[in-house]
Amino acid sequence: MSRFFQALSLFILTLYIPPSLALSADPPAPEAPEKLGGALQAEVNGQTLDFPLLKVDMDADVQGDLATVTVRQTFENPLNTPVHATYLFPLNSDAAVFEMGMEVGDERIQAQIQRSETARRTFEQAKREGRSAALLQQQRPNMFTQDIANLMPGLPIQVTLRYVQTVPKVDGDYELVMPLVVGPRFQPPGAGQPASSPPSSHEELPERPTSTENTGQRPISGGVAHWNLERPPAVAGGAVGAASDTAFGQWELEELPAYPPVFGLNTPDTLDKDRVTLSVTLNGSMPIQQASSDTHKLVIDKLSDQRWKLSLEDGATIDNRDFVLRYRLAGAGSQAGLLAYRDERGGFFSLLLEPPALPAESLITPREIVFVLDCSGSMSGLPIEASKALARRALQKLRPSDTFRIIRFSDAATEFSTQPLPATPDNIRRGLNYLNELQGSGGTMMSSGIRQALEVPVPPKTVRLVWFLTDGYIGNEIEILKLIEDNIGDARLFSFGVGAGVNRYLLDEMGRVGRGFARYMDPTERVEEVAEELSERLQSPVLTDITIDWGELRPQEISPEPIPDLFAGQSVRIAGRYQQPGSYAITVHGKVAGRPASLPLLVDLPEQSEQGSAIALIWARSAIAQAMHQFIMPWELRQDGLDDDDLKKRVAQLGLDFSLVTRWTSFVAVSQQIYNPNPDAATTRPVPLPPVKGVTPAAYGLNQSSSNGGTVAQFGGGAAPEPATWLGLSLMGVLGFWARRRILTRSSVGCRETSVA
């Protein structure tokens, strides 16, 4: 009987899929010599298409709070003819990707860092010549594409990446995040269109072409750009890619690659459940007290008190949620520590600061608590229920002197009340009723929620605290961050990522720009318990207004600047360069509970170093992030008055000098041997992705044509449970149409519906 319902649900689902993406009912192709992901086929206009197969192995070596991660991506071609492959995947947004290698046949090729436009030309030439090649491009700090040229039948290509990152301290424990899946990204209409900027002094840079053939996959009407399998793009899902030798344009930071096919949505649900392996080696330099993961079951091998080996209990996993490891080191309490490295390029250091472990004091100033809930289609089901649970807990804990507002947004923003309400028992009860009725559907016009929260004047003698709850599934991150930067004033914004594979880059930056912090909640795990914990953690900053008296050290190129406030359980690393080695006395100044505080430190900077080269990479990655952050700042407030082109040149040069992948530098590897004698006949195929755990099909709906001839996915549909079965969701789409229309006639509590063709 269960098979009958599965077959029935698949049939009903096909009613919603455009004819050009109709799925093949044919059996899968013969298994490849080394099965990596299961043979996968789809039928497009009567033509059967096979997709590349993938296996990923990830290994992290953690030294205290510094991690070096190795990622091995193995691609295989299940066809009898050559193909080109492209893979959309995430990395940690703080990752400094410094090395790439490619293995094909007997060849071992070390990739070269090049300007992005040069790397693309190198890749395209190799593809035309029939050589195997790999091109790694950064689309966002946490989103990358790997393009593979001339993937031959029976000849897998393995690409190995290495990156370093610091491991932040979150609520007292170190938290290592290894993202495994990129969720869909809603692009509002007009995102990435040219924006006004100050006059550039670099007239030699040609302007970016503006013809439609060079605008990539950005949908003019808004939505999620999906792959066009009838007319596949050449590289990176159709994203043109930034060029370091052109004048800066806003499109470079907003353009997105097309989203790949999704298992169980527009490809058969035949994903290999074990296509990702993962292991972590913890070297604490002091005893390790504990290590655990709420996202994946682990096997822990305690090699010694200071060295543990962790691996997946099942050996491998499906890449449908981020891996999060939390660990605690003995004696790692409140402290400040310094790491330093020096080579022919000069001296580099990274200073760790942690706040005093003091309980928060009650604020004398009344607070206006603003709850902003993302009610778009991608939040339907578990994510919106988790958001509501968190908001309910926080609402019930308001102080009598507080006022509150509740804002929901999807296609537009609406608010519970026309003015802040006192936190009386009756108002709180009414607010809870409002929260309970919220549902998820429609687009993700996040800017409307931010404007509604921040542009309204703050009541006199009141501090505004904004709780922003979202999965971050948008493509116009820079626009959103700039909007917060321009309107935050004296308020503080705390971003709460709700989901198993959220956009951590956006949420972390929202917390930074909003002078608050970011926290994450997996709606598939302990929702009520996590909501209770998170609602308790929002408290007044422990260490604010931080400055450092460097004394005789006189460091250069410090980042981040300014230093963010530190909350209990957090830490921040300050990276910089030094000229003269030696011992220096420095003093950290700040305020604890409004009272001045200082922390004197003695730091030793070496003359020469044989170990610790990762510190130079950490500094360079921090300097790149600092430069990218300035794109959202008003021109007159930027460090050294740099214009957009100056910032772009700085990022590109840092990438070249330190062999790091950036928006304008890429890794490319090309084989010496020609493997494909007929390269013109090969087509480009994407590596399909699994649906993010806990996310309903509303996040991936396919319903209209995009500007590039593909399809655009709108976030639409009513609230739905996690897609445990497709039958229920299909019946909801067929039978629930009139019920959803009735929802629209109710009060503004419900979120606006987006029509689905």
Disulfide bonds with the S-S distance in Angstrom:
none
